[in-house]
Amino acid sequence: MNSAFVAGMCELRQMVERLGFTHFWIALAAALSAAGSLFAFSNSALLEASDWEFLMAIGTCTGWVYTFQRWMKSTRKPEQMPPYRLEFMRKHGGRLGVLWTILAIWASCHWLLGLKNTSGSMDALHGLLILLAAVLGIGYAFNPMGSGRGWRERPHLKLPTIALSWTLATVVFPASHVGLNWWGMESLPLWGLACSQILFVAGITVPFDVRDLNLDPREFQTWPQRWGAFKSIRIALLLLALSATGFVLFDINWGRASVAILALPLVAWTVRPRKEAVYSLLLDGLLILQGSAVLWFGVSH
């Protein structure tokens, strides 16, 4: 029994490393969550070539941002990383950084060239969104101004930066991709979806701060540091409940709302630190499930 348990734990750790620590899982999460928005905004499950190019760019750039951030952390602040993740990044971080850089550049250029060929020129909104995404993504990990501390290391900025970045990538970018207008009278559902996604991402991010409570310096001022794990998780549950309500009101089906509801017991369970698989696979996997659920509900109803 013991040998079987040990073998199972080794296999689980290998899965966490292959999917979570390589950032393949989080890249897939970004691509599928954005795919759910594409379906919601176009009401079509058939993706065109330009859609696939767009999703590849979203996914690979997400993989690069997370790899870059973790690599920076492993070299500049190794004491703030769990030992097993630090060991993995020291062994494979350089190669992962090169791989994700190549993939992100290739996918982004492929998408932008296709966009230029179909529209004739780069839309001003696309350019602004790309710039904003770059600022949020790179600034989260490393700020070249001042002390060089990224926004994740500055009080009160970590959670908003993550929530806004993910909403930008998985809701705002897809809306821009299909040419929706954010400023007309008909734009209320878009704003409602964006706000709901901000609440959802914030809600599933709080458990990571609970996990890192003993690693993050006090000056980070994360919610668990300020209010404790129990109160922070209660607030996270409230955010998820509000996001589910928003998805019911503004989304095309129950896909994202059902995932927000499903996230409630999982987030409640993380009031105490759990195994890394809970964070790297289950919590991050909620974003994979989010996009998949929108597509499944749309096809089956």
VOROZA-872557 format. One record per residue: residue number from 0; y, x, z of N, C-alpha, C, O in turn; residue in one letter. Coordinates in steps of 0.2 Angstrom, whole numbers. Layout:
 resi   n.y   n.x   n.z  ca.y  ca.x  ca.z   c.y   c.x   c.z   o.y   o.x   o.z resn
  NUM     Y     X     Z     Y     X     Z     Y     X     Z     Y     X     Z    a
...
END
This chain:
 resi   n.y   n.x   n.z  ca.y  ca.x  ca.z   c.y   c.x   c.z   o.y   o.x   o.z resn
    0    -6     4     0     0     0     0     6     4     0    11     3    -4    m
    1     6    10     4    12    14     5    13    18    -2    19    18    -4    n
    2     8    20    -5     8    24   -12    11    19   -17    15    21   -21    s
    3     9    13   -17    11     8   -22    19     6   -21    23     6   -25    a
    4    21     6   -14    28     5   -13    32    10   -15    37     9   -18    f
    5    30    17   -13    34    23   -15    34    23   -23    40    25   -25    v
    6    29    22   -26    29    22   -34    34    16   -36    37    18   -41    a
    7    34    11   -33    38     5   -35    46     7   -34    50     6   -39    g
    8    47    10   -29    54    13   -27    56    18   -32    62    18   -34    m
    9    51    22   -34    53    28   -39    55    25   -46    59    27   -49    c
   10    51    20   -48    52    16   -54    59    13   -54    62    13   -59    e
   11    60    10   -48    67     6   -48    72    11   -48    78    10   -51    l
   12    72    17   -45    77    22   -45    78    24   -52    84    25   -54    r
   13    72    25   -56    73    28   -62    76    23   -67    80    24   -71    q
   14    75    16   -66    78    11   -69    86    11   -68    90    10   -72    m
   15    88    12   -62    95    12   -60    98    18   -63   104    17   -66    v
   16    95    23   -63    98    29   -67    99    28   -74   104    30   -77    e
   17    93    26   -77    93    25   -85    98    19   -87   102    20   -92    r
   18    99    14   -83   103     8   -85   110     9   -82   115     8   -85    l
   19   110    10   -75   116    10   -72   120    16   -72   126    16   -74    g
   20   117    22   -70   121    28   -70   123    31   -77   128    34   -77    f
   21   119    29   -82   121    31   -89   127    26   -91   130    28   -96    t
   22   128    21   -88   133    16   -89   131    12   -96   136     9   -99    h
   23   125    12   -98   123     8  -103   123     0  -101   125    -4  -105    f
   24   121    -1   -95   121    -8   -92   128   -11   -92   129   -17   -94    w
   25   133    -7   -90   140   -10   -89   143   -10   -96   147   -15   -97    i
   26   141    -6  -101   144    -7  -108   141   -13  -111   144   -17  -114    a
   27   134   -14  -110   131   -20  -112   134   -26  -109   135   -32  -113    l
   28   136   -26  -103   139   -32   -99   146   -33  -103   148   -39  -104    a
   29   150   -28  -104   157   -29  -107   156   -33  -114   159   -37  -116    a
   30   151   -30  -118   150   -33  -125   147   -40  -125   150   -44  -129    a
   31   143   -41  -120   140   -48  -120   145   -53  -117   145   -59  -119    l
   32   149   -51  -112   154   -55  -109   159   -57  -114   161   -63  -115    s
   33   161   -52  -118   166   -53  -124   163   -58  -129   166   -62  -132    a
   34   156   -57  -131   153   -61  -135   153   -68  -133   154   -73  -138    a
   35   152   -70  -127   153   -76  -124   160   -79  -126   160   -85  -127    g
   36   165   -75  -125   172   -78  -126   172   -79  -134   176   -84  -136    s
   37   170   -75  -138   170   -76  -145   167   -83  -147   170   -86  -151    l
   38   161   -84  -144   158   -90  -145   162   -96  -143   163  -101  -146    f
   39   165   -95  -137   169  -101  -134   176  -102  -139   178  -108  -139    a
   40   178   -97  -141   185   -97  -145   184   -99  -152   188  -103  -155    f
   41   178   -98  -155   177   -99  -162   172  -105  -163   171  -108  -168    s
   42   168  -106  -157   163  -112  -157   158  -111  -162   155  -115  -166    n
   43   156  -104  -163   151  -103  -168   147   -97  -165   149   -92  -163    s
   44   140   -98  -166   135   -93  -163   134   -88  -168   130   -83  -167    a
   45   136   -89  -174   135   -84  -180   141   -79  -180   146   -80  -181    l
   46   139   -72  -178   144   -67  -178   144   -64  -185   139   -62  -188    l
   47   150   -63  -187   152   -59  -193   152   -52  -192   152   -49  -186    e
   48   152   -48  -198   152   -40  -197   157   -38  -193   157   -33  -188    a
   49   163   -41  -194   169   -39  -190   168   -40  -182   171   -37  -178    s
   50   165   -46  -181   164   -47  -174   159   -42  -170   160   -40  -165    d
   51   154   -40  -174   149   -35  -171   153   -28  -170   152   -25  -165    w
   52   157   -27  -175   161   -20  -174   166   -21  -168   166   -16  -165    e
   53   169   -27  -167   173   -28  -161   169   -27  -155   172   -24  -150    f
   54   163   -30  -155   159   -30  -148   157   -23  -147   156   -21  -141    l
   55   155   -19  -152   153   -12  -152   159    -8  -149   158    -4  -144    m
   56   165    -9  -151   171    -5  -148   172    -7  -141   173    -3  -137    a
   57   171   -13  -139   172   -16  -132   167   -12  -128   169    -9  -123    i
   58   161   -12  -130   155   -10  -126   156    -2  -125   155     1  -120    g
   59   157     1  -131   157     9  -130   163    11  -127   162    16  -123    t
   60   168     8  -127   174    10  -124   174     9  -116   176    13  -112    c
   61   170     4  -114   169     2  -107   164     8  -105   165    10   -99    t
   62   159    10  -108   154    15  -106   158    22  -105   157    25  -101    g
   63   163    23  -110   167    29  -109   171    29  -103   171    34  -100    w
   64   175    24  -102   179    23   -96   175    24   -90   178    28   -85    v
   65   170    21   -89   166    22   -83   163    29   -82   163    32   -77    y
   66   161    32   -88   158    39   -87   164    44   -86   163    48   -81    t
   67   170    43   -89   175    47   -87   178    46   -80   179    51   -77    f
   68   178    40   -78   180    39   -71   175    42   -66   177    46   -61    q
   69   169    42   -67   164    44   -62   163    52   -63   162    55   -58    r
   70   164    55   -69   165    62   -70   171    65   -66   170    70   -63    w
   71   176    62   -67   182    64   -63   181    64   -56   183    68   -52    m
   72   178    59   -53   177    58   -46   172    63   -44   173    66   -38    k
   73   167    65   -48   162    70   -46   164    77   -45   162    81   -42    s
   74   170    78   -49   173    85   -49   178    85   -45   179    91   -42    t
   75   182    80   -43   188    80   -39   187    78   -32   190    80   -27    r
   76   183    73   -32   182    69   -25   174    68   -24   172    62   -23    k
   77   170    73   -24   163    72   -23   161    69   -17   156    66   -16    p
   78   165    70   -12   163    67    -5   164    60    -5   161    56     0    e
   79   167    57   -10   168    49   -11   162    46   -15   163    40   -16    q
   80   157    50   -17   152    47   -21   145    47   -17   144    52   -13    m
   81   141    42   -18   134    43   -14   131    49   -17   131    50   -23    p
   82   127    52   -13   123    58   -15   119    58   -21   119    62   -25    p
   83   115    52   -22   111    51   -28   115    51   -34   113    53   -39    y
   84   121    47   -34   125    46   -40   128    53   -41   129    55   -47    r
   85   130    57   -36   133    63   -37   129    68   -40   130    72   -45    l
   86   122    68   -38   117    72   -41   116    71   -48   116    75   -52    e
   87   116    64   -50   115    62   -57   120    65   -61   119    67   -66    f
   88   127    64   -59   132    65   -63   133    73   -64   135    75   -69    m
   89   131    77   -59   131    84   -59   126    87   -64   127    92   -68    r
   90   121    83   -65   115    85   -69   117    83   -77   116    86   -81    k
   91   119    77   -77   120    73   -84   127    71   -86   128    69   -91    h
   92   132    72   -81   138    69   -83   142    72   -89   145    69   -93    g
   93   141    79   -90   144    82   -96   141    79  -102   145    77  -107    g
   94   135    79  -103   131    76  -109   133    69  -110   134    66  -116    r
   95   133    65  -104   135    58  -105   142    57  -107   144    53  -112    l
   96   147    61  -105   154    61  -107   154    62  -115   158    59  -118    g
   97   151    67  -117   151    69  -124   148    63  -128   151    61  -133    v
   98   142    60  -126   139    55  -130   144    49  -130   145    46  -135    l
   99   146    47  -124   151    41  -124   157    42  -128   160    37  -131    w
  100   160    48  -128   166    49  -132   165    48  -139   169    45  -143    t
  101   159    51  -141   157    51  -149   156    43  -150   159    41  -156    i
  102   153    40  -146   151    33  -148   158    28  -148   159    24  -152    l
  103   162    30  -143   168    26  -142   173    27  -148   176    22  -151    a
  104   174    33  -150   178    35  -156   175    32  -162   179    29  -166    i
  105   168    33  -163   165    30  -169   166    22  -170   168    20  -175    w
  106   165    19  -164   165    12  -164   172     9  -165   173     4  -169    a
  107   177    12  -161   184    10  -162   187    11  -169   190     7  -172    s
  108   185    17  -172   188    18  -179   184    14  -184   188    11  -188    c
  109   178    12  -183   175     8  -187   178     1  -187   179    -3  -192    h
  110   179    -2  -181   182    -8  -180   189    -8  -183   191   -13  -186    w
  111   193    -3  -181   200    -3  -183   201    -2  -191   205    -6  -194    l
  112   197     1  -194   197     2  -201   195    -5  -204   198    -7  -209    l
  113   190    -8  -201   188   -15  -204   194   -20  -203   195   -24  -207    g
  114   197   -19  -197   203   -24  -196   208   -23  -201   211   -27  -203    l
  115   210   -16  -202   215   -15  -207   213   -17  -214   217   -20  -218    k
  116   207   -17  -216   204   -19  -223   205   -26  -223   206   -29  -229    n
  117   204   -30  -218   204   -37  -219   211   -40  -218   212   -45  -221    t
  118   215   -37  -214   222   -40  -213   227   -37  -216   233   -39  -217    s
  119   226   -31  -219   231   -27  -223   235   -22  -218   237   -17  -221    g
  120   236   -24  -212   239   -20  -207   237   -21  -200   235   -26  -199    s
  121   239   -17  -196   237   -18  -189   242   -23  -186   248   -22  -186    m
  122   240   -28  -183   244   -33  -180   247   -30  -174   244   -26  -170    d
  123   253   -32  -172   257   -29  -167   254   -31  -160   254   -27  -155    a
  124   251   -37  -159   248   -39  -153   242   -35  -152   240   -33  -146    l
  125   238   -33  -157   232   -29  -157   234   -22  -154   231   -20  -150    h
  126   239   -19  -157   242   -13  -155   244   -13  -148   242    -8  -144    g
  127   247   -18  -146   250   -18  -139   244   -19  -134   244   -16  -129    l
  128   239   -23  -136   233   -24  -131   229   -18  -131   226   -16  -126    l
  129   228   -14  -136   225    -8  -136   228    -3  -132   225     1  -128    i
  130   235    -2  -132   239     2  -128   238     0  -121   237     5  -116    l
  131   238    -6  -119   237    -9  -112   231    -7  -110   230    -5  -104    l
  132   225    -8  -114   219    -7  -112   218     1  -110   214     3  -105    a
  133   221     5  -114   220    12  -113   224    14  -107   221    18  -103    a
  134   230    11  -105   233    13   -99   229    11   -93   229    15   -88    v
  135   226     5   -93   223     2   -88   216     7   -87   214     8   -81    l
  136   213     8   -92   206    11   -92   207    18   -89   203    21   -85    g
  137   212    22   -92   212    29   -91   216    30   -84   214    34   -80    i
  138   221    26   -83   225    26   -77   221    24   -71   222    26   -65    g
  139   216    20   -72   211    18   -66   208    25   -63   207    25   -57    y
  140   206    29   -68   202    35   -66   207    41   -64   206    45   -60    a
  141   212    42   -68   216    48   -68   223    46   -70   224    44   -76    f
  142   228    48   -66   235    47   -68   238    54   -69   239    58   -64    n
  143   240    56   -75   243    63   -76   249    64   -73   252    70   -72    p
  144   253    59   -70   259    59   -67   258    60   -60   253    58   -57    m
  145   263    64   -56   263    65   -49   257    68   -47   255    74   -49    g
  146   253    65   -42   248    69   -39   241    69   -43   236    72   -41    s
  147   241    65   -48   235    64   -53   230    59   -50   225    58   -53    g
  148   232    56   -44   227    51   -42   227    45   -46   232    42   -48    r
  149   221    43   -48   220    36   -52   222    30   -48   223    31   -41    g
  150   223    25   -51   225    19   -47   220    16   -42   221    13   -38    w
  151   213    18   -43   208    16   -39   209    19   -32   207    17   -27    r
  152   213    25   -32   214    28   -26   221    26   -22   223    29   -17    e
  153   224    22   -25   231    20   -23   230    13   -19   227     8   -22    r
  154   234    12   -14   233     6   -10   234     0   -14   239    -1   -17    p
  155   230    -5   -14   231   -12   -16   230   -12   -24   232   -18   -27    h
  156   229    -7   -27   229    -7   -35   222    -7   -38   221    -9   -43    l
  157   217    -5   -34   210    -4   -37   207   -11   -39   205   -12   -45    k
  158   207   -16   -35   204   -23   -37   208   -26   -42   205   -28   -47    l
  159   215   -26   -42   219   -29   -48   218   -26   -54   217   -29   -60    p
  160   217   -19   -54   216   -15   -60   209   -17   -63   209   -18   -69    t
  161   204   -17   -59   198   -19   -62   197   -26   -65   195   -27   -70    i
  162   200   -31   -61   200   -38   -63   204   -39   -70   201   -42   -74    a
  163   210   -36   -70   214   -37   -76   211   -33   -82   211   -36   -87    l
  164   208   -27   -81   205   -23   -86   199   -27   -89   198   -28   -95    s
  165   195   -30   -85   189   -34   -87   191   -40   -91   188   -42   -96    w
  166   196   -43   -88   199   -50   -92   202   -48   -98   201   -52  -103    t
  167   205   -42   -99   208   -40  -105   203   -39  -110   203   -41  -116    l
  168   197   -36  -108   192   -34  -113   188   -40  -115   185   -40  -120    a
  169   186   -44  -110   181   -50  -111   184   -57  -113   181   -61  -115    t
  170   191   -58  -112   194   -64  -113   200   -63  -118   200   -66  -123    v
  171   205   -59  -116   211   -58  -120   209   -55  -127   212   -57  -132    v
  172   206   -49  -127   204   -46  -133   200   -51  -138   202   -51  -144    f
  173   195   -55  -136   192   -59  -140   196   -65  -143   196   -67  -149    p
  174   201   -67  -139   206   -72  -141   210   -69  -147   211   -73  -152    a
  175   212   -63  -146   216   -60  -151   212   -59  -157   215   -59  -162    s
  176   206   -57  -156   202   -55  -162   201   -61  -166   201   -61  -173    h
  177   200   -67  -164   200   -73  -168   206   -76  -170   207   -82  -173    v
  178   212   -73  -168   218   -76  -170   221   -81  -166   225   -85  -169    g
  179   219   -82  -160   222   -88  -156   229   -86  -153   231   -81  -152    l
  180   233   -92  -152   240   -91  -150   240   -92  -143   238   -97  -140    n
  181   243   -87  -139   243   -88  -132   250   -91  -129   250   -93  -123    w
  182   254   -93  -134   261   -96  -132   262  -103  -134   268  -105  -133    w
  183   258  -106  -137   259  -113  -139   257  -118  -134   254  -116  -129    g
  184   258  -124  -135   256  -129  -130   249  -130  -129   246  -132  -124    m
  185   245  -128  -134   238  -128  -134   234  -122  -131   228  -122  -130    e
  186   238  -118  -128   236  -112  -125   234  -112  -118   231  -107  -115    s
  187   235  -118  -114   233  -119  -107   225  -117  -106   224  -113  -101    l
  188   221  -119  -110   214  -117  -109   213  -109  -109   209  -107  -105    p
  189   216  -106  -113   216   -99  -113   218   -96  -107   215   -91  -104    l
  190   224   -98  -104   226   -95   -98   222   -97   -92   221   -93   -88    w
  191   219  -103   -93   214  -105   -87   208  -101   -87   206   -99   -82    g
  192   206   -99   -93   200   -95   -94   201   -88   -91   197   -85   -88    l
  193   207   -85   -93   209   -79   -91   210   -78   -83   207   -74   -80    a
  194   213   -83   -80   214   -83   -73   207   -84   -70   206   -81   -65    c
  195   202   -88   -72   196   -89   -70   192   -83   -70   188   -81   -65    s
  196   193   -79   -76   189   -73   -76   192   -67   -71   188   -63   -69    q
  197   198   -67   -70   201   -63   -65   198   -64   -58   196   -59   -55    i
  198   198   -70   -56   195   -72   -50   187   -70   -50   185   -68   -45    l
  199   184   -71   -55   176   -70   -55   175   -62   -54   171   -60   -50    f
  200   179   -58   -58   178   -51   -58   180   -48   -51   176   -44   -48    v
  201   185   -51   -49   187   -49   -42   182   -51   -37   181   -47   -32    a
  202   179   -57   -37   174   -59   -32   168   -55   -32   165   -53   -27    g
  203   166   -52   -38   159   -48   -38   161   -41   -37   156   -37   -37    i
  204   167   -39   -37   169   -32   -36   170   -30   -28   168   -25   -26    t
  205   171   -35   -24   172   -34   -17   166   -31   -14   167   -27   -10    v
  206   160   -33   -16   154   -30   -13   154   -23   -14   151   -19   -10    p
  207   156   -20   -19   156   -13   -21   161    -9   -15   159    -4   -13    f
  208   166   -13   -13   170   -10    -8   167   -10    -1   168    -5     3    d
  209   163   -15     0   159   -15     6   154    -9     6   153    -6    11    v
  210   151    -8     0   146    -3     0   149     4     1   147     8     4    r
  211   156     5    -1   159    11    -1   164    12     5   168    16     6    d
  212   163     7    10   167     7    16   167    13    20   172    16    22    l
  213   162    17    20   161    23    24   163    29    20   163    35    22    n
  214   164    28    13   165    34     9   173    34     7   175    39     6    l
  215   176    28     6   183    28     4   187    30     9   186    28    15    d
  216   192    34     8   197    36    13   201    30    15   202    25    11    p
  217   204    30    21   207    25    24   213    23    20   215    17    20    r
  218   216    28    17   222    26    13   221    22     7   226    19     4    e
  219   215    21     5   214    16    -1   216     9     1   218     5    -4    f
  220   215     7     7   217     1     9   213    -5     5   216   -10     3    q
  221   206    -4     4   202    -9     1   202   -15     6   203   -14    12    t
  222   200   -21     4   199   -27     8   195   -25    14   196   -27    20    w
  223   189   -23    13   184   -21    19   187   -17    24   186   -17    30    p
  224   192   -12    22   195    -7    26   200   -11    30   201    -9    36    q
  225   203   -16    27   209   -19    31   206   -25    35   209   -26    40    r
  226   201   -29    32   199   -35    36   192   -35    38   190   -40    42    w
  227   188   -30    36   181   -30    38   177   -33    33   180   -37    28    g
  228   170   -31    33   166   -34    28   165   -41    28   165   -44    22    a
  229   164   -44    33   163   -52    34   169   -56    31   168   -60    27    f
  230   175   -54    33   181   -58    30   182   -57    23   183   -61    19    k
  231   181   -50    21   181   -49    14   176   -52     9   178   -55     4    s
  232   170   -53    12   165   -57     8   167   -64     8   166   -67     3    i
  233   169   -67    13   171   -74    13   177   -75     8   177   -80     4    r
  234   182   -71     7   187   -71     2   184   -71    -5   186   -74    -9    i
  235   179   -66    -5   176   -65   -12   172   -72   -14   173   -74   -20    a
  236   169   -75    -9   166   -81   -10   171   -87   -12   169   -91   -17    l
  237   176   -87    -9   182   -92   -11   184   -90   -18   185   -95   -22    l
  238   185   -84   -20   187   -82   -27   182   -85   -32   184   -87   -37    l
  239   176   -84   -30   170   -86   -35   170   -93   -36   169   -96   -41    l
  240   171   -97   -30   171  -104   -30   177  -107   -35   176  -111   -38    a
  241   183  -103   -34   189  -105   -38   188  -104   -45   190  -107   -50    l
  242   184   -98   -46   183   -96   -53   178  -101   -57   179  -103   -62    s
  243   173  -103   -53   168  -108   -55   172  -115   -57   171  -118   -62    a
  244   177  -117   -53   181  -123   -54   185  -122   -60   185  -127   -65    t
  245   188  -116   -61   192  -115   -67   188  -115   -73   190  -118   -79    g
  246   182  -112   -73   177  -112   -79   175  -119   -81   175  -121   -87    f
  247   174  -123   -76   172  -130   -77   178  -134   -81   177  -138   -85    v
  248   184  -133   -79   190  -136   -81   192  -134   -88   194  -137   -93    l
  249   191  -127   -90   194  -124   -96   189  -121  -101   190  -120  -106    f
  250   182  -120   -99   177  -117  -103   174  -123  -107   175  -129  -106    d
  251   171  -121  -113   168  -126  -117   161  -128  -115   159  -134  -117    i
  252   158  -125  -110   152  -127  -107   151  -124  -100   155  -121   -97    n
  253   145  -126   -97   144  -124   -90   141  -117   -89   139  -115   -84    w
  254   141  -113   -95   138  -106   -95   142  -102   -89   138  -100   -85    g
  255   148  -100   -90   151   -96   -85   152   -99   -78   151   -95   -73    r
  256   153  -105   -78   153  -109   -71   146  -108   -68   146  -107   -62    a
  257   141  -109   -71   134  -108   -68   133  -101   -65   130  -100   -60    s
  258   135   -96   -69   135   -89   -67   139   -88   -61   137   -84   -56    v
  259   145   -91   -60   149   -90   -55   146   -93   -48   146   -90   -43    a
  260   143   -99   -49   139  -102   -44   133   -98   -42   132   -97   -36    i
  261   130   -95   -47   124   -91   -45   126   -85   -41   122   -82   -37    l
  262   132   -82   -43   134   -76   -39   136   -77   -32   136   -72   -28    a
  263   137   -83   -30   139   -85   -23   133   -82   -18   135   -78   -13    l
  264   127   -84   -18   122   -81   -13   121   -74   -14   120   -70    -9    p
  265   122   -71   -20   121   -64   -21   126   -60   -17   125   -55   -14    l
  266   133   -62   -18   138   -59   -15   138   -60    -8   140   -55    -4    v
  267   136   -66    -5   135   -67     2   130   -62     5   131   -60    11    a
  268   125   -60     1   120   -56     4   122   -49     4   120   -45     8    w
  269   128   -47     1   130   -40     1   135   -39     7   139   -34     7    t
  270   135   -43    12   140   -42    17   138   -36    21   142   -33    25    v
  271   132   -34    20   130   -27    22   128   -23    16   125   -26    12    r
  272   129   -16    16   127   -12    11   119   -13     9   115   -14    14    p
  273   118   -14     3   111   -15     0   109    -9    -4   113    -4    -5    r
  274   103    -9    -7   101    -4   -12   105    -4   -18   108    -8   -20    k
  275   105     2   -21   110     3   -27   108    -1   -32   112    -3   -36    e
  276   102    -3   -33   100    -8   -38   104   -15   -38   105   -18   -43    a
  277   105   -17   -32   109   -23   -31   116   -23   -34   118   -27   -37    v
  278   119   -17   -34   126   -16   -37   125   -14   -44   128   -17   -49    y
  279   121    -9   -46   121    -6   -53   118   -11   -58   119   -10   -64    s
  280   113   -15   -55   109   -19   -60   111   -27   -59   112   -30   -64    l
  281   110   -29   -53   111   -36   -51   119   -38   -52   120   -43   -56    l
  282   123   -35   -48   130   -37   -49   133   -36   -56   137   -40   -58    l
  283   132   -30   -58   135   -29   -65   131   -33   -70   134   -35   -75    d
  284   125   -35   -69   121   -39   -73   124   -46   -74   122   -50   -78    g
  285   128   -48   -69   131   -55   -69   135   -56   -75   136   -61   -78    l
  286   139   -50   -77   143   -51   -83   139   -51   -89   141   -54   -94    l
  287   133   -48   -89   128   -49   -95   126   -56   -95   126   -59  -101    i
  288   124   -59   -89   122   -66   -89   127   -70   -91   126   -76   -94    l
  289   134   -69   -89   139   -73   -91   140   -75   -98   140   -80  -100    q
  290   140   -69  -102   140   -70  -110   134   -74  -112   135   -78  -117    g
  291   128   -72  -110   122   -75  -112   122   -82  -110   119   -86  -114    s
  292   124   -84  -105   124   -91  -102   129   -96  -107   127  -101  -108    a
  293   134   -93  -109   139   -97  -113   135   -98  -120   136  -104  -122    v
  294   132   -93  -122   128   -94  -129   122   -99  -128   121  -103  -132    l
  295   119   -98  -123   113  -102  -121   115  -110  -121   112  -114  -124    w
  296   120  -111  -117   122  -118  -116   125  -121  -122   123  -127  -124    f
  297   128  -117  -126   131  -119  -132   125  -121  -137   126  -126  -141    g
  298   120  -117  -138   115  -118  -143   110  -124  -140   108  -127  -145    v
  299   109  -124  -134   104  -129  -131   107  -136  -130   104  -141  -129    s
  300   114  -137  -131   117  -143  -130   121  -145  -136   124  -150  -136    h
END
